[in-house]
Amino acid sequence: MIKLFEPTKLGDIAIANRVVMAPLTRNRSPGAVPNEITATYYKQRASAGLIISEATAISHQGQGYADVPGLYTKEALDGWKKVTDGVHSQGGKIVVQMWHVGRISHNSLQPNGGKPVSSTSRIAGAKTFLVRDDGTGEYVPTSEPRALDLSEIPGIVEDYRKAARAAIDAGFDGVEVHAANGYLIDQFLRSGTNDRTDEYGGSIENRARFLFEVMDVIVKEIGAGRTGIRLSPVTPSGDSTDPQPQPLFTYVVEGLARYGLSYIHIVEGETGGARDFRQGDKPFDYDALHAAYKAAGGKAGWMVNNGYNRQMAIDAIDSGKADVVAFGKPFISNPDLVERLKLNAPLNALDTSKIYGKGGIGYTDYPTLEKVA
């Protein structure tokens, strides 16, 4: 048996294999509500050892793209319950990725048309996705944000707590805190997006304060063994920069070591892009990051992601570089990806023109090996 396909545990979550479905935004939840076709999509992919849901907003304020799901209305949570029931009916496990986009949003998506909130009032050099009145989509520049007042931060931390509880009540096996890709928590972490002069800005310790406040309340609410986190040390997504990512993320993972989390999910390189992408004056050392985490007493599963193929995944697990490997786009076009990897079978080609959109085309219509045969 190849170790990649053997069972393991991520904290309190027992999984059947070490192949993880990475979070994948698909823009098919009008009104922020997952629907029947969403349940079909995830159920088809339940052979993954663990599914991490598409990024899901913790609040209306946390919403940044049209037709992405939320965790803050009864209708959305009822929709998610159908998803989790479907995955569990196939013996799978699923966690929700908890999302607050911060400044990567547009006024039209915000409560009462207000400004998006962030660690900063500087606008991001990034775009978001809106749906026109005629139903077609378009990418538009993000709106000017406003920097959060100190008095507002506890309310957002509370939104994370409430969303974590709602996720468990909706049947999720756990949660993944989205602290990557230039969204709100990452905006606080990085010096390029955090120009605050209060206790949430300046030093690494101050910039990481918001992250740890969020982790504190979630772990207290649902337990560390059901809580994971995603980090992307060098990705430039969302116009996110930091000239010294190694000491920043070393501090972060050393702090995370005290919780006893389910897993830590690391994006290596540029999210969805080059694995050797770097910020700062030298390449990021992911092995050193892992070593620092373990030296601090961390025992969570170490999840790696970005551009892995079958052999790379096997080697990562066998060498101890990782405990589990997350695959993104291959899971879009291969609902039976685990079986294909086991057999070293060909993969369906991905139609990139249909990643985002409506209905089942490019979503639930990719064939399994059984149907190909």
Disulfide bonds with the S-S distance in Angstrom:
none
